[in-house]
Amino acid sequence: MPSASVTSKGQITLPKEVRDNLGVRTGDRVAFRFGSDGRYVIEAETLDLLDIEGAITPRRRGVTVESMKRVVRRRGAGARR
């Protein structure tokens, strides 16, 4: 069973076997959750970008053909706006 020592600053290094099993890498976060049985559970708090796919929807603004034509005419005439 893997184990770790606590430093004077209260830090531990997760053994490689534990990191591998949790799927955590340098910079990832882990959570320590107190279970109903009185034990702590260590869980990876890594987030895959695909997990949040669709959480933010782009703002779409409608543009009419007439407004596009106006912009093209102005730009063609050398105007900035």
N, C-alpha and C positions, 0 to 999 in steps of 0.2 A: 504494500500500500504506500503510495507516495506521501511524503510529508514535507513540511517547510518550517524553518525557524523564523521567529519574529525578531526584527532588528530593534535597536534602542529607539528608533523613530517609529516603531509600530508597523513597519513594512514587512511584507513577505514576498518571496519570489515564487511564482507558481512553477512547480516542476514541469519539465517538458512534456511528460506523459499527460498531465492534467491540461496543459495548454493545447496539446494536440487533440485530446478528447473533446474539449470545449470548442475547438476551432478558433481560438483567439491568437492574435499576433500582436506585435509591438504597436502600442498606441490604442488598442482596443480596450473597451471597458468591461468589467465584470461586476455583477450585482451580488450582494450577500443578502439573502432573504431568510427571515426567521420562520421556520416551518411550524405547523400546528403540533408537531411531536417534540418541540423544544430544540430541534437541531437547525443549524444554518444550512442553507442550500446555496451553492455558488452557481450562478448562471451567466452565460455570455450575454452581453448587451450589444453585440455587434448588429449592425443594420445593413442589409443589402439594399441598394438603391431600387432594386426591382420590387422590394416590399412596399415602397411608398409610391409606386407608379400610379399616376392618375389622381394623386392627392391634391395636386394643384392644377387647375385648368387654365389654359391661356385665355386672356381677355381678347375677344374678337370684336372688331369694330367693322361695321358694314360700310362699304364704299360704293357709291353709285357710279355708273358709267359717266354720267354728266360731270361729277366732281373730278374723275380721272381725266376727262377731256380738258377741263379748265386748267388743271395742273400741267398737263402736257403743253397746252397753248402758252401758258405763262413761262414755262421753262424754255420753250422754243423761242420766246421773245426775249429771253435773257433775264427775266425777273426772278428774284429769289423766292418770293412767296406771293 
